[in-house]
Amino acid sequence: MLVAFVDGLVIQYYIGVYEVAQLREMTPYLKRVLLQALRTEDEAKG
């Protein structure tokens, strides 16, 4: 999942959807999204 997410961002960068400044600005949000997605069910409960 992590590889697919990062790969998608790289592809979007190369085709011009995002610029470096936009990605830097989005980094804290993307970090939270990835960490939340990678949490296990037990971690989410407690």
Secondary structure, DSSP 8 states (H G I E B T S, - for coil): -HHHHHHHHHHHHHTTSS-HHHHHHHHHHHHHHHHHHH--HHHHH-
